[in-house]
Amino acid sequence: MPEAEAETHPEGVASDGDRPGPIGRWLRADRVRAVAVALIVVSVAWRAGLATRGWFSQDEFVIAAQVLDTRLDADYLLRTFNNHLMPGGLLVAWAMVRAAGFVTWPWVLLLAVGQAATGIAVYRLLRDLLRPGWGLLIPLCLFVFSPLTLEVSSLWLVGLLVLPMQLALVMAVTAQVRYVRTGRLRHLVTVAFWLVFGLLFDTKSLLIVPLLFLLTVFLFTSGRAWRSLVTAIRRHWPAWLMLGVLSGAYLAFYLTRPARELDEPTSGGQVLTFLGDLVGKTMAPGLLGGPWRWTYAGDGPPLVDPYDIAKWLSWALLATLVVITVRRRPSAGRAWLLLASYLGLVAALFGVTRLGGPLGPVVGIVPRYVADVVLVAAICVGAALLGTKDTDEDEVSAWPVPTVLREPGAFAVGLVSIIVVLATIGVGTLWSTARFGDNWSTKYGRDYLATAQAELAVAPPGTVFLDTAVPDRVVAGYFWPDNLQSHFFRPAERRPTFVTEAARPSMFDDFGRIHPVVVQGQKIVPGPVPDCGHLAEGGRPTRIPLDGHLVEWPYVVHFGYLSSGDSTALFRLGDATREITLRRGLNDVFFLLEGAGDAVEVTVSTPGVGVCTQLITVGRAVPAP
């Protein structure tokens, strides 16, 4: 038996038990790939944890309310939301809101899947485009750990817009690279597919078309600018024809859709400030682990607010990186020009569409607006540092190594310097991400809804509410009417009963607690009838002056009265009228009315019924103390 075993397992040959399993063989086959997958998994898991600390925000509440009030049809899918044509995103939102409502984990899972798919696609692109080696992990980490994309992985509406565009951009670039190298039309069909896919989720995906052209010019041609342009156009004209037709057809359709006016810039100074914010405060620090500090922006994601000294150091470090890579590898200059050109396209897009609106002053420091630029930056930084597979090896020696760097120990000093710089960027990234999480965990909307749900659970039967707006810190007033409570609570587990008229209505305060309604506003002047005030008798209109003028607005009216019998009455404010119900005796009625004027008019419908009033207040509802 020992001899048989020796023959079966001769010396030097591993037994089956000693051989690595499928996972071990996969790891050994490509260690760079294994580390890349591990980095993507860590990034997705970390960001999912951050996302669970936050909750929905302004736009999500608006979309959620609209979804539950809308049928799934072409009118819903092909409308614009904040000038975004996003049928794919609206379809996903419609299904998710109806299935999950305000439950958080399905949305986090959806975003995590999108991030994982995009991260894997980015690594595949880097592996196809760039020279192989451990250096591929640098641009990969720049993308998957960038603090500038934290909003994309935390806010589901932003994720529905940006993640599909990022995936479409990566896959379209991958297909374009293969088309340029091989000329095979099947890769061109793939480019068209991913462009259409991106356009289903966000109009900004149109920028994929000029990006593909610029990438072909800068990374796949040589010579001066004019020669590169002519070469790219002549060699790959089928691609530009196809992309031009698709873009033109999409734009023609988009322009037929109803949309609000563009928020064009109002001055040159506004444009310069925007560019300074976009490049100086957002992009340059963000590529090096910034912004390190965030500005709280309500329930929405925070805005970048880098420290001045850190911002200046990031500029200096980025400029140094550009100079070194260009001197070391001349083709790196083309990669940096590609990044600058795409950033210019994004700046031009937002410069002519966003600067003139109420949020114009902060457009340059909103990180989601450059989430796709971060992806392009990863490609360009990789090309600048490593070179593409299409670049001649000879050009790497374009910068002779100075004599001082050939001295003993110079390599060690350089290596230590690189490690220090990378470690500093890594620590900065960790700090920026942690501070984002602290900011993101503050959610007034979540606390407001939780308190309201707890209050509704113990509210007396028959409790009714007047439909008023939620606090601005939950949903801003410019979203009206989607900031009304009747809209906000539609996806909630417990929904209040809203009425337009009630004797004892309730309302929520700014924290979600239930209180009786009190009306603050213009009151009526004292009436001429002793012990009655103003007397309205059946069939005859009675004009009652207010102590001030009211502009056109939706108001709440508190009408306190003493009636000799049951009846209805017509209440008028300017051109607005409302029929209300009156009960015998001393009563109050609260109702909604949109109008304007300096007097109200009461007409009791039933002859012989008289109504006395000394209390009419027209204004806004506030919670009673």
Beta strands, then each sheet from edge to edge (+ up, - down):
strand 1: 80-81
strand 2: 84-85
strand 3: 294-295
strand 4: 303-304
strand 5: 465-466
strand 6: 498-499
strand 7: 501-502
strand 8: 506-508
strand 9: 514-523
strand 10: 534-537
strand 11: 542-563
strand 12: 567-573
strand 13: 576-582
strand 14: 585-604
strand 15: 610-623
sheet 1: 1+ 2-
sheet 2: 3+ 4-
sheet 3: 5+ 6+
sheet 4: 7+ 14- 11+ 15- 9+ 8-
sheet 5: 7+ 14- 12+ 13-
sheet 6: 7+ 14- 11+ 15- 10+
end
